[in-house]
Amino acid sequence: ISLVEPGPVMTEFETKLYEEAERADYSRTDPETAEIFTNLYLRNSKDVFASLGQTPEDIAEHTLRVIEAARPPFRHQTNAAYTPMAALKHADPSGALVTDAFYKLVFKYDAVLRLGLR
């Protein structure tokens, strides 16, 4: 048994999802939530997918390598950029460390996140 763990995968689904989110009417959403979603979460999420996203073909190639390996690994990450977050998940199975790290990257240090994605 092997677990193939891809990071963000760029497909038409994500493209359509972002287009719909940008056109959505947030007038009935409280202003603070709408602001956070559109100006922080949505923007940073798009940037993450744009700079770190892999193609479905790339994920398929990784999967094929695992399948064909003489001694396949138990876990295989397809995107090395996610290794630090995976380490946090292993260090704290409750998920608190990785959630806190993502929260800080998106809401407190978004300038650092954006710089790192370049």
C-alpha positions as CSV (number, residue, x, y, z in Angstrom):
1,I,0.0,0.0,0.0
2,S,1.3,3.4,-0.9
3,L,-0.2,6.8,-0.3
4,V,0.4,9.4,-3.1
5,E,0.0,12.9,-1.6
6,P,-0.3,15.6,-4.2
7,G,-0.3,19.3,-3.4
8,P,-2.4,21.7,-5.4
9,V,-3.4,20.3,-8.8
10,M,-4.3,22.8,-11.6
11,T,-7.4,21.7,-13.4
12,E,-10.4,23.3,-15.1
13,F,-12.2,22.8,-11.8
14,E,-10.0,25.3,-9.9
15,T,-10.1,27.8,-12.8
16,K,-14.0,27.7,-12.8
17,L,-14.1,27.8,-9.0
18,Y,-12.0,31.0,-8.9
19,E,-14.0,32.6,-11.7
20,E,-17.3,31.9,-9.9
21,A,-15.9,33.1,-6.6
22,E,-14.7,36.4,-8.1
23,R,-18.2,37.0,-9.7
24,A,-20.2,36.0,-6.6
25,D,-22.4,38.4,-4.8
26,Y,-21.2,38.8,-1.2
27,S,-23.5,41.6,-0.3
28,R,-25.5,39.4,2.1
29,T,-22.2,38.3,3.8
30,D,-21.0,40.2,6.8
31,P,-18.4,42.7,5.5
32,E,-15.5,41.4,7.6
33,T,-16.0,37.8,6.3
34,A,-16.4,39.0,2.7
35,E,-13.2,41.1,3.0
36,I,-11.2,38.2,4.5
37,F,-12.4,35.8,1.8
38,T,-11.9,38.0,-1.2
39,N,-8.8,39.9,-0.3
40,L,-6.9,37.4,1.7
41,Y,-8.0,33.8,1.3
42,L,-9.0,33.9,-2.4
43,R,-6.0,35.9,-3.5
44,N,-3.5,33.8,-1.6
45,S,-5.2,30.6,-2.6
46,K,-5.0,31.6,-6.3
47,D,-1.3,32.5,-5.9
48,V,-0.5,29.1,-4.2
49,F,-2.2,27.2,-7.0
50,A,-0.5,29.4,-9.7
51,S,3.0,29.0,-8.3
52,L,3.0,25.5,-6.7
53,G,0.2,23.8,-8.6
54,Q,1.0,20.7,-10.6
55,T,-0.7,19.3,-13.7
56,P,-2.8,16.2,-13.5
57,E,-0.2,14.6,-15.9
58,D,2.6,15.3,-13.4
59,I,0.6,13.6,-10.6
60,A,0.0,10.7,-12.9
61,E,3.7,10.4,-13.6
62,H,4.5,10.4,-9.9
63,T,1.8,7.7,-9.3
64,L,3.2,5.6,-12.1
65,R,6.7,5.8,-10.6
66,V,5.3,4.6,-7.2
67,I,3.3,1.7,-8.9
68,E,6.4,0.6,-10.9
69,A,8.9,0.9,-8.0
70,A,10.4,-2.4,-6.8
71,R,10.0,-1.1,-3.2
72,P,7.3,1.5,-3.3
73,P,7.3,4.0,-0.5
74,F,4.5,4.0,2.1
75,R,4.0,7.8,1.5
76,H,5.0,9.8,-1.6
77,Q,4.6,13.5,-1.8
78,T,4.5,14.8,-5.3
79,N,5.4,18.4,-4.4
80,A,8.5,19.0,-2.2
81,A,7.2,22.5,-1.3
82,Y,4.7,20.8,1.0
83,T,7.3,18.9,3.0
84,P,7.4,21.4,5.9
85,M,3.6,21.3,6.3
86,A,3.6,17.5,6.2
87,A,6.2,17.5,8.9
88,L,3.9,19.6,11.1
89,K,1.1,17.1,10.5
90,H,3.4,14.3,11.6
91,A,4.6,16.2,14.6
92,D,1.0,17.0,15.8
93,P,-1.6,14.5,14.6
94,S,-4.4,16.7,16.1
95,G,-3.7,19.1,13.2
96,A,-3.3,22.2,15.5
97,L,0.3,23.0,14.3
98,V,-0.4,22.8,10.6
99,T,-3.7,24.8,11.0
100,D,-1.9,27.5,13.1
101,A,0.9,27.7,10.5
102,F,-1.6,28.1,7.6
103,Y,-3.5,30.6,9.6
104,K,-0.4,32.7,10.3
105,L,0.8,32.5,6.7
106,V,-2.5,33.6,5.3
107,F,-3.7,36.1,7.9
108,K,-0.6,37.5,9.7
109,Y,2.3,37.0,7.3
110,D,0.6,37.1,3.9
111,A,3.3,39.4,2.5
112,V,5.9,36.7,3.4
113,L,3.7,34.0,1.8
114,R,3.4,36.0,-1.4
115,L,7.1,36.7,-1.5
116,G,7.9,33.0,-1.0
117,L,5.5,32.1,-3.9
118,R,7.5,34.2,-6.3
